[in-house]
Amino acid sequence: MKRNATTALITVICGFYLLQLLIPSLEQNLFLINEAVLNDGLVHGVAAGEYYRILTVALVHGGIMHLGFNMYALLVLGNPIEYAFGKARFLSIFFISLITGSLASLAFNPVNQPSVGASGALFGLFGAFVIVGRRIGADVKATLVIIGINFGISFVVPGVDWHAHLGGLLGGVVASSLLLRRRV
C-alpha cells in the first residue's frame, strides 16, 4: 500500500503528541519561542540559535482537541492539495507555510511567548486550496468563509497565535501560486 505524504504527516505529528504525553519536557524542547529562560535555567529559543523550533512547532500541540482539529484539517485539505500538486510540491507548500507562519509568530509576538501546533502550515494549505480552486474555476467562497471563521476564533479564544495563521496563509498563497505558474 502506497502511503501519501498527508497520511505520513498525520502519523508523525500524532506520534509526537503521544511522545509529548509520555515525556512532558518534550513540548518545552520543541515549541516555538524567540528567547526565554526555560525550566533548566538556560536561555532557549530561535534567537539563542535553536532554529529547529521553526519546524518542530508543528510537532507539539496544546491538548487533544487542538491536535484533533489540526489533524482533521490536514486530512481534509492535505489529500486534495497533494493530489493537485503531487507529493513533493504539496510538502513544499506545507513546509513553506510552516516556516512563514513561524517567522510571523517570531516577528510579531513577545519574545518570550511560546507557540505550539501545525496551524501556520494548515492555514497555508487553506491558501493553496483557494488558489487551486480559483485556477480550476471553482467557487471558493465557502473556503474563504471558513478561513474568516478561523481567523475570528483566533481573536476570541485566548492564546491562539493569529500571527502564525496569517503568516502561514500568506506563505501558502505565494508558494502555491508560484508552483502553479511553473506547471503551465
N, C-alpha and C positions, 0 to 999 in steps of 0.2 A: 504494500500500500504506500503510495507516494504522499508524503506529508507536505502540506503547503507552509509557507512562511507565517501566515496568520496563526495557524494551529501551533506552530513551534514557538512563536512569541507568547501566546497564551500559556502554553505549558511551562516555559521558562519563568514567566512572571508569577504564575501561581506557585511554582516550586519555590521561588524566593520568598513568597509570602509564608509558606509553610516553614521555611527556614527561619524567617523573622519571628514566627511564633515560638519556635524551639530555642532560638538564640536571640533574646531581646536586644542585645547590644548591636546586632547586625544593622538595625534600622539607623542607628546613630553613625555607623561607619559608611552608610551608603546614601543617606538623604542629601538633598541639595542644600548647601549653605555657603554663603560667601566667606564668612570668617566668624568664628566663635570659639570660646573655650568650652570644651565638652567635658563629660564626666571624668575623663582621665587627667584633667587639669592642663591639657595641652591645647594649643591653638590649632584648629582644624578648619577646612573649607577650601573652596576653589582658590581664594586669594592666598592661601598657605601652600599652594601647589598641588592640591588634590583634585586635579582636573577630571578624573574619572567620575566624580559626582555629577557632572553634566549629563552623563548617560545612566548612571546607576540609580538616579532618582526614580526612574520608571520601574525599578525592581521592588521598591518598598511602598506599602500603602497604609493608610491610616485606619484600617479596620476592614472587616469582611464586606460591609456594604460598599465601601469605596472600591475595593478590589472587584466586587461583583458588577457594579455599574461600569467600571472601566473595561473589564473583560468582555462584557456583553457588547459594549460599543465597539471594541476591537473586532469581535466576531462579526457583527452586523456590517461594519464599514470595511474591515480588512479584506474579507473574501471578495467582494465585487471590485475593490480597487486593485487587489492583487491580480484578479482575472483580467482587468482592463489594461494594466501596465506590465504585468509579468512580475515574477518573484524579485528580481534584482532591483527593478525600478520602484516597486512597492516598498521594499526595505529602505531604499534611498529616501523616499518621501517620509517614511516613518522616522528614520534617524535624523534627517534634516529638521523635521518638525520638532523632534525631541530636543535637539541642540538649540534651535531658535527659541523654543519655549523656555528652556533652562537659562539661556542668555538673557532673555527679557526678565525672567524672575530675578536673576542676579543683579541686573541693572536697576530695577525699579523697586525692589523690596528692601527693607532694612538689612544691613549686612549680617545680622545675627538671626534672621528669620529662616527657619528650616522649611523645606518644601518636600513633599512626597507624592509619588504617583506618576502614571503614564499619561495624564490628561493633556499635557502640551502636545505630545505626539498624536493623541486622538483628535484633538482639535485640528491638527494638520491634516488628518485623514478626512475630517469633515470638509475642510477646504478643498482637498483633492476631489472629493465626491461632487462638490458643486462645480468645479472646473470640468470634470468629465461629463457631468450631466448637461452642462451648457453646451459642451462640444458636440454632443450627440442630439441636441435639440430637446432634451427632457425638461419638464417643468421642475425647477429646483426650489420653488417657493417653500414647500414643506420642510426641506432640509435647512433653508435659511431661518425658518421659524424655530426649528429645533436648536440651531446654533444660538439664536437670540434667547430662547428659554434657558439654555445652559449658561449663557453669559449672565442672565438675570439671576439665576441661582447663585452664581459667583458673588454677587453683591448682597444676597440675603443670608446665605449660610456663612457663619464666621469661619475664618481660616482657609477659605478656598483661594488659591493663587490665580487670580484672573489675569495677572501679567503673563504667566506661563501659558494660559489658554490663548491669549491674544498673540503672543509670540509664535506659538505652535501653529495657530491658524494661518498667520501670515507666511510662515515657512512652508506650510503645506500648499498654499495657493501658488507661491512663487515656484517651488520645486515641481509641482505637477504641471504648471503652465510651461515651464522650460522643457520638461520631459516630453510633453505632448507636442511641443513645437519641433523637437528633434525627430519625432516619429514620421512627420509629414514628408 
